[in-house]
Amino acid sequence: MSAAPAGGGPTFITRFDTAGAGVRLAVKDLIDMAGVPTTAGCRAVAERAVPATADAACLAGARSAGARIVGRTNLHELALGVTGVNPWYGTPVNPLDPRLVPGGSSSGSAVAVATEEADVAYGSDTGGSVRIPSACCGTAGLKTTWGRVPLDGVWPLSPSFDTVGPMARDVAGLVRGMALLEPGFVVADGAPRRVGRIRVDADPLIDAAVDGALAAAEWDVVDLDVALWHEATAAGGLLLVAEAWATDGDLVERDPDKVGADVIGRLRLGSSLDARALHTAHDVRERWRAELVGIFRAVDVVVTPTLTVFPPPLAGGEELLMARCTLPVNLAGVPALALPVPTEGPLPASIQLVGPDGSEEALLGAGLVLEAAAATL
């Protein structure tokens, strides 16, 4: 396998011929499928991969429902990146503008639903990997509560952060995706009683779009003063890469020429962190979780932009590391929904709705209301 060009790459690493009436499902290529090797988008993994002996546990509902798996989607290598740029398989094309990054790490999953090659896609979200590509491609994505969807048979990155969740063109598709992941899932009716808005330094068009969507929904919105937001972002980044080194560092030690330079850099950062830094980060995690518990006593949903910037060009996508409002969510383990909302510019923004543990039913119910309101703008 030789290095691939940065842009114009495939949405899928593997395609399957399917027929029938079932939901068309795209599966990120770090989720095991019986009889198919898992590559994790990485040359070092792919060259040693053998066909999986069993499906990942999270595929059971889709199999029983008769979903048609149309392919295994491309991704940012090892799920450790925000741009979706992959040096081995090429980079899925952003359907909004091919000059822009598709976002990572679940890039192919976002593109597959945006281009209507799948009705639902599965992605993984460790630091934003479902919500970031959804924001970049103008689609919807749900980061599930940590531990809600089983991860047996899913290539790990940072085990105390990793989740699997659905991606789709709209909220109805996410509801369908959750019903595949969790048979019997039913969305909750009704809108949140009170919404807490976290103000971050964002592009004015994005800020205005978030406020406009909330106003159209006619929700009771209050501004929140969140003391630990920036500390939680920093602590989440440190713990994530430390765990990633423990999970994937052997690939760098064994086959450094078969892992992309950006991923190696993040993994080596994880290996360099001392015990004091990690202890401090764990302390921030506990305090942040406690702060969120208090916040969710006062509001039902917390709202931020998903990204504070629009998707950048392929050559400059690393700025998304600083522009994501996703890491604090993963640090706490709570669920979050990313939805496109219209702006005064050529590209949509993305709004992030965050709820307490286990509130996916209510988040998707709120998402249906917000999506309908935003459609009137």
PyMOL commands that set and color helices and strands:
alter all, ss='L'
color gray80, all
select helices_A, chain A and resi 43-46+57-64+77-79+107-114+131-137+171-181+204-217+229-254+256-258+261-271+275-298+314-323+327-332+360-374
alter helices_A, ss='H'
color red, helices_A
select strands_A, chain A and resi 12-15+24-28+68-73+120-124+140-143+164-168+195-198+221-224+301-305+336-341+349-354
alter strands_A, ss='S'
color yellow, strands_A
deselect
rebuild
show_as cartoon
